[in-house]
Amino acid sequence: MPKIYVGPAGVPISAKGGSTIDGIKTVRSLGLNAMEVEFVQGVRMSPEMAKEAGKVAKELNVRLSVHAPYFINLCSQEKQKVEASKKRIIDSADRAERMGADAVAIHVGFYGKRKPSECFESVCQAFEEIVESLKENGITNVKLGAETMAKESAFGTLEEVIQLSKRVKGVIPYIDWGHTFARLGGKIDYGQVIDLITSELGLLHINSHFESLVFKNGKYVDVHRPVSYETPPFKPLAQALLKRSVNATIICESPLLEQDALIMKKVLEELGYELE
């Protein structure tokens, strides 16, 4: 049987306190086993707090991941913006390493006026420099996750994140299933995507986000809504993972956070899988 981890993006809404440790404890009490620590507005957690959070997560068997700040654009033609983006990623990875998180989700950037192929080369170079900096600072366990993106103006097609991962060791795809569904025109074959990732990269664990998206002006857009809308549906993803015995973390990015994470847990249970 695969190992599957399910939990919310950030501190659960029902947590009595707003700290990361409060969130981890609430996640475990709900019967979930994963949480993504959100640095989306900036890396404001101290190194000491990251260590403490990691200790609690390890004791409670909650798998952690991290989301880097939104203010990142490795495709920018402005060197200052690229350097600031690299620092935010490095800071996120530092805290992730200290708390024992396995991966950092990263919104890589926007094409702007450049061709996707030009951006790809710039992104590869930036990630190579980031990975080298992480090694120099003893950060060796955490993976940098290039997230698949919904917007056509953003770097992050499935093909781009796979090719980036092939090119730069230490980078993995961070699959946002809703974003990928939107980028593929409102359809997705989960099994095909999983087979592609595992065969091309030999990954033993898939890090991912899940949520439903809003349909607007003839296409699915990057506005998150509850998983009950089934755009895309969750059950076929659960079935595809279980059929292939693929390990995965599925972080709920719906507005309902742990409520929808519990719905996903229930679907897995109905398919015969119990979270650890």
Secondary structure, DSSP 8 states (H G I E B T S, - for coil): ---EEEEEBSS-TT-SS-SHHHHHHHHHHTT--EEEEE-TT-----HHHHHHHHHHHHHHT-EEEEE--S---TT-S-HHHHHHHHHHHHHHHHHHHHHT--EEEE---B-TTS-HHHHHHHHHHHHHHHHHHHHHTT--S-EEEEE--SSTTBS--HHHHHHHHHHSTTEEEEEEHHHHHHHTTS---HHHHHHHHHHHH--SEEEEEE-EEEEETTEEEEEEE-GGG-SS-SHHHHHHHHHHT-EEEEEE-STTTHHHHHHHHHHHHHTT----
